[in-house]
Amino acid sequence: MVLEEANAIGTTFLRAQLLPEPQRREVSTLLRRYVQVRLDFLKAVNKPEMFSQLRETTGQLHKQLWVQAVAVSEKDVRAVTTGLFLQSLNETIDLDAKRINAMENHVPEITLVLLYFVAVMATGLIGYGCGLSGVRNFFVTIISSLLIAAVILVIIDLDRPQRGLIRVSQQRMIDLRDSLKEPRPLK
């Protein structure tokens, strides 16, 4: 989703360059700010107050971008460039909602409880099997326990991609931010 969102924002930015002034300049500035806010979301995942503030800022940016889109569409309702811009802006806004939804949806608690129950039962069955055979096989017991624990930890880690060992790279969004910097005037 990071790649999709970065591509949508980049497309919106490129299409905004076809808009007349002052909307071109205003939309470009808003999109630069928008990319930075999207990057800041990662820092705010575990900080509810900051996360809420960034969601509010994102909503305000959406409104400001849409005001600019309405303004440019009122100038010429038949313009193809305006239609393409509106389409990509709408996709950008939709992807924001998808990413927020993905960030807030986690593996249900009951699934984690079931995983823990299965781990306890599997370990208990290994112990029971060793007891029936009369031979303790520490190697099999330890390896099986470690594998079960590793599977549970990977599931939990994948469910929370902003923290833990497995993290979703934001490099594409960082590259986009860097590519959207204001060009320096030619001398």
C-alpha positions as CSV (number, residue, x, y, z in Angstrom):
1,M,0.0,0.0,0.0
2,V,2.9,2.3,0.5
3,L,3.9,1.9,-3.1
4,E,0.3,2.4,-4.3
5,E,-0.1,5.6,-2.2
6,A,3.3,7.0,-3.3
7,N,2.4,6.3,-6.9
8,A,-1.0,7.9,-6.5
9,I,0.4,11.0,-4.9
10,G,3.2,11.2,-7.5
11,T,0.6,10.9,-10.3
12,T,-1.5,13.6,-8.7
13,F,1.5,15.9,-8.4
14,L,2.4,15.4,-12.1
15,R,-1.1,16.0,-13.2
16,A,-1.3,19.1,-11.0
17,Q,1.5,20.5,-13.1
18,L,-1.0,20.7,-16.0
19,L,-3.3,22.9,-14.0
20,P,-3.5,26.7,-14.5
21,E,-2.0,29.0,-11.9
22,P,-2.6,29.7,-9.0
23,Q,-4.0,26.1,-8.5
24,R,-0.8,24.5,-9.9
25,R,1.4,26.2,-7.3
26,E,-1.1,25.7,-4.4
27,V,-1.7,22.0,-5.1
28,S,2.0,21.3,-5.5
29,T,2.7,23.0,-2.1
30,L,-0.2,21.0,-0.5
31,L,1.0,17.7,-1.9
32,R,4.5,18.3,-0.7
33,R,3.1,18.9,2.8
34,Y,0.8,15.9,2.4
35,V,3.7,13.5,1.7
36,Q,5.5,14.7,4.8
37,V,2.4,14.1,6.9
38,R,2.0,10.6,5.5
39,L,5.6,9.9,6.6
40,D,5.0,11.3,10.0
41,F,2.1,8.8,10.5
42,L,4.7,6.1,11.1
43,K,6.2,7.9,14.1
44,A,2.7,8.5,15.5
45,V,1.4,4.9,15.4
46,N,2.0,4.3,19.1
47,K,1.2,7.9,20.1
48,P,-2.6,8.2,20.0
49,E,-2.6,12.0,20.5
50,M,-0.1,12.6,17.7
51,F,-1.9,10.0,15.5
52,S,-5.2,11.8,16.0
53,Q,-3.6,15.2,15.2
54,L,-2.1,13.8,12.0
55,R,-5.4,12.4,10.9
56,E,-7.0,15.8,11.4
57,T,-4.2,17.4,9.4
58,T,-4.6,14.9,6.7
59,G,-8.4,15.6,6.6
60,Q,-7.7,19.4,6.3
61,L,-5.2,18.8,3.5
62,H,-7.8,16.7,1.7
63,K,-10.3,19.5,2.0
64,Q,-7.8,22.1,0.8
65,L,-6.8,20.0,-2.2
66,W,-10.5,19.4,-3.0
67,V,-11.2,23.2,-2.8
68,Q,-8.4,23.7,-5.4
69,A,-9.8,20.9,-7.6
70,V,-13.3,22.5,-7.5
71,A,-11.8,25.9,-8.3
72,V,-9.9,24.6,-11.3
73,S,-12.9,22.6,-12.5
74,E,-15.1,25.7,-12.4
75,K,-12.8,27.4,-14.8
76,D,-13.3,24.8,-17.5
77,V,-15.6,21.8,-16.8
78,R,-14.6,20.1,-20.0
79,A,-10.9,20.1,-19.6
80,V,-9.3,16.6,-19.8
81,T,-6.4,17.6,-17.6
82,T,-8.8,18.6,-14.8
83,G,-10.6,15.3,-15.1
84,L,-7.4,13.4,-14.9
85,F,-6.3,15.5,-11.9
86,L,-9.6,14.9,-10.1
87,Q,-9.3,11.1,-10.7
88,S,-5.8,10.9,-9.3
89,L,-6.7,13.1,-6.3
90,N,-9.7,10.9,-5.6
91,E,-7.4,7.8,-5.7
92,T,-4.9,9.5,-3.3
93,I,-7.7,10.3,-0.8
94,D,-9.1,6.7,-1.1
95,L,-5.6,5.2,-0.5
96,D,-5.3,7.3,2.7
97,A,-8.5,5.6,4.0
98,K,-7.2,2.2,3.0
99,R,-3.9,2.7,4.8
100,I,-5.6,4.0,8.0
101,N,-7.9,1.0,7.9
102,A,-5.0,-1.3,7.5
103,M,-3.1,0.3,10.4
104,E,-6.1,0.1,12.7
105,N,-7.1,-3.5,11.8
106,H,-5.2,-6.2,13.7
107,V,-5.4,-9.9,14.1
108,P,-8.5,-10.4,16.3
109,E,-7.7,-11.1,20.0
110,I,-9.6,-14.4,19.8
111,T,-7.2,-15.6,17.1
112,L,-4.2,-14.8,19.4
113,V,-5.9,-16.7,22.2
114,L,-6.5,-19.6,19.9
115,L,-2.8,-19.6,18.9
116,Y,-1.7,-19.6,22.5
117,F,-4.1,-22.5,23.3
118,V,-2.8,-24.5,20.4
119,A,0.8,-23.9,21.5
120,V,0.0,-25.1,25.0
121,M,-1.9,-28.1,23.7
122,A,0.9,-29.0,21.2
123,T,3.6,-28.7,23.9
124,G,1.4,-30.8,26.3
125,L,1.0,-33.5,23.6
126,I,4.7,-33.6,23.1
127,G,5.2,-34.1,26.8
128,Y,2.5,-36.7,27.0
129,G,4.0,-38.6,24.0
130,C,7.4,-38.5,25.7
131,G,5.8,-39.8,28.9
132,L,4.1,-42.7,27.1
133,S,7.3,-43.8,25.4
134,G,9.3,-43.5,28.6
135,V,12.0,-41.6,26.7
136,R,12.5,-37.9,27.1
137,N,13.7,-36.3,23.9
138,F,14.8,-32.8,24.9
139,F,15.9,-31.9,21.4
140,V,12.5,-32.5,19.8
141,T,10.7,-30.9,22.7
142,I,12.8,-27.7,22.6
143,I,12.8,-27.4,18.8
144,S,9.0,-27.9,18.6
145,S,8.4,-25.3,21.4
146,L,10.8,-22.8,19.7
147,L,9.1,-23.3,16.3
148,I,5.6,-22.8,17.8
149,A,6.8,-19.7,19.6
150,A,8.5,-18.4,16.5
151,V,5.3,-18.8,14.4
152,I,3.3,-16.9,17.0
153,L,5.8,-14.1,17.2
154,V,6.0,-13.7,13.4
155,I,2.2,-13.5,13.2
156,I,2.2,-10.8,15.9
157,D,5.1,-9.0,14.2
158,L,3.5,-9.0,10.8
159,D,0.3,-7.7,12.3
160,R,2.1,-4.6,13.6
161,P,4.3,-3.4,10.7
162,Q,5.4,-0.2,12.3
163,R,7.2,-1.8,15.2
164,G,9.0,-5.1,15.9
165,L,11.5,-6.9,13.8
166,I,9.6,-6.9,10.5
167,R,8.9,-3.4,9.3
168,V,7.3,-2.0,6.2
169,S,9.8,0.1,4.3
170,Q,8.7,3.7,3.6
171,Q,11.5,4.2,1.1
172,R,9.2,4.8,-1.8
173,M,7.4,7.6,0.1
174,I,10.8,9.1,1.2
175,D,11.9,9.0,-2.5
176,L,8.7,10.7,-3.5
177,R,9.2,13.4,-0.9
178,D,12.7,14.0,-2.1
179,S,11.6,14.2,-5.7
180,L,8.8,16.7,-5.0
181,K,11.1,19.3,-3.5
182,E,10.7,22.8,-4.8
183,P,13.0,23.3,-7.9
184,R,15.6,26.0,-7.5
185,P,15.2,28.9,-9.9
186,L,17.7,28.9,-12.8
187,K,20.3,31.7,-12.7
